[in-house]
């Protein structure tokens, strides 16, 4: 059975105060919010943490590795 493709990211609002306190769980470095992709980006760890239904998923095993183009 073929997997169904993931839905496109939804433009999600994240509380700015939450963004101020969240850090990468791997490096403890600050994160960048990519609203269009629905991700929190850790440049230091080269990981993109997904935001699902408005909740940041801060698990390294759920993160996407950044490519050189990212």
URQUIHU-V636766 format. One record per run of one state. SS is the DSSP state (2 for helix, 1 for strand, 0 for the rest). FROM is the first residue (numbers start at 0). LEN is the number of residues. If there is no record, write none. Layout:
# URQUIHU-V636766
SS/FROM/LEN ; SS/FROM/LEN
This chain:
# URQUIHU-V636766
0/0/15 ; 2/15/6 ; 0/21/1 ; 1/22/1 ; 0/23/6 ; 1/29/1 ; 0/30/1 ; 1/31/3 ; 0/34/4 ; 1/38/4 ; 0/42/4 ; 1/46/6 ; 0/52/2 ; 1/54/2 ; 0/56/3 ; 2/59/3 ; 0/62/1 ; 1/63/2 ; 0/65/5
